[in-house]
Amino acid sequence: MTTVFVLIAGTLAAGAALLLVWPLLRRRGDQPAAAVASIVVLLVVLLGGAGLYASFTRYQWSNPVAVADTPAAMTARLAKRLASDGGSVDEWVMLGRSYVELGQTPLALRAFQKADQLANGANAEAVIGMAQALVQQDIEELRGRAGRMFERALEIDPTSRTALFYSAFAALGRNEPGLARSRFSQLLAQEQDPQVRALLEKGIASANAQEAGASPQAPAAAADGPRIMVRVSIAPELAARIPPREVRQTAWRHDCGSAMASARKLVACCSRSI
């Protein structure tokens, strides 16, 4: 862009100088051409124009187009390069993380999928990236594809704290409180951050309550004040049209609401701390 501007500006300046100099170079009758005056006019136009531009412009010639170093621009350049030369697993994982930072979750998911494909399913970071992208799009994916991906990531890397954390919440969703409590406890033993420890302790409480068949918030609700008990009945003709899976899903949301709320908090705030 800088070269094009210089060429255009130089052409316009040369054209303006030619229009001024040409009458001076023409002979009129017995009068000689004003060569000296032509040279003076030419220098004044060219040098004067350059000086005025240098005085009034705000363009930084030493640091052109700072926008080229923004995260979005660097991510775009990386994506363009990887699209042309294929890239490595680590580079595609880096691209996925960059898209996550930019809030472009669908593009991040595609980048992690490409990394997983190149690694033949053997890279834990790529699998975790795919699962996290799915969870960011829909927290309910913890009970489906994302939950299975976190389990696969643990098979590849049993020490992954991110996979342990998410898979613990997924275990609660599958009604496996023992597995969830074991993973929460494993993370708690090595965690120093107070906020993350609070999430882990809440997860353990939810697992204990689920194993006991009670909601972890029921005692607190009783202590806080009066409760309203609601009994819902469904007409037989309507009940026959509701799949059993929908009933189980409703019950799961009731029993594990606090755990999923913690998972939402994790996705929004604490995923980098695990």
Buried (B, 14 or more C-beta within 10 A) or exposed (E): EEEEEEEEEEEEBEEEBEEBBEEBEEEEEEEEEBEEEBEEBBEEBBEEBEEEEEEEEEEEEEEEEEEEEEEEEEBBEBBEEBEEEEBEBBBBBBBBBBBBEBEBBEBBBBBBBBBBEBBEEEBBBBBBBBBBBBBBBEBBBBBEBBBBBBBBBBEBBEEBBBBBBBBBBBBBBBBBBEBBBBBBBBBBEEBEEEEBEEBBBBBBBBBBBBBEEEBBBEEEEEEEEEEEEEEEEEEEEEEEEEEEEEEEBEEBEEBBBBBBEBBEBBBEEBBEBB
